Structures are given as C-alpha cells and as structure tokens.
Amino acid sequence: MKGRFITLLQTFKVMLLFIGCTLFFYYGILWVSQEYESYYRYDVPEGNAVKVVAEPIGDHEDSTILTRLAWFYKLGE
C-alpha cells in the first residue's frame, strides 16, 4: 500500500512539473509574439539603400499575358 502511494505521489509531481513547464513555455511564446507584433518592419531605408526590384525590359503596353507570366515566374513578383 505504501509503495503505491509513493508511486502515485511521484507521478503527481512529474505531472505538475510538466504542466508548469508547459505553461511557462506557452506564456513565454505569447510574450515574444506580443513583443514583435508592434515591431514595424517596413521603415523607409536610410543611407546607401539600393532598389532591388527590376522592371521588365520593354514597354508595358506591348507585353502579352505570356511575357507578363514569364516575368512573374522569373522575378517572383
């Protein structure tokens, strides 16, 4: 009888430790998420910034759907 009680107590302690660590991890992730939610990533670059988007060669009016689709796949835009 005493052995079963000790096993039950040990199991209960492990469960409490697991639940505590899980809650600590969960609220830690929520805190980090809220911290980066208000972070604005799209500020105008300062200094020697270079535009990296390439414009398609040629007139935009003369391009067909197939050439526009090819540029879409090539540039990923």
C-alpha positions, 0 to 999 in steps of 0.5 A, spaced: 500 500 500 505 504 501 509 503 495 503 505 491 502 511 494 509 513 493 508 511 486 502 515 485 505 521 489 511 521 484 507 521 478 503 527 481 509 531 481 512 529 474 505 531 472 505 538 475 512 539 473 510 538 466 504 542 466 508 548 469 513 547 464 508 547 459 505 553 461 511 557 462 513 555 455 506 557 452 506 564 456 513 565 454 511 564 446 505 569 447 510 574 450 515 574 444 509 574 439 506 580 443 513 583 443 514 583 435 507 584 433 508 592 434 515 591 431 514 595 424 518 592 419 517 596 413 521 603 415 523 607 409 531 605 408 536 610 410 543 611 407 546 607 401 539 603 400 539 600 393 532 598 389 532 591 388 526 590 384 527 590 376 522 592 371 521 588 365 525 590 359 520 593 354 514 597 354 508 595 358 503 596 353 506 591 348 507 585 353 502 579 352 499 575 358 505 570 356 511 575 357 507 578 363 507 570 366 514 569 364 516 575 368 512 573 374 515 566 374 522 569 373 522 575 378 517 572 383 513 578 383 
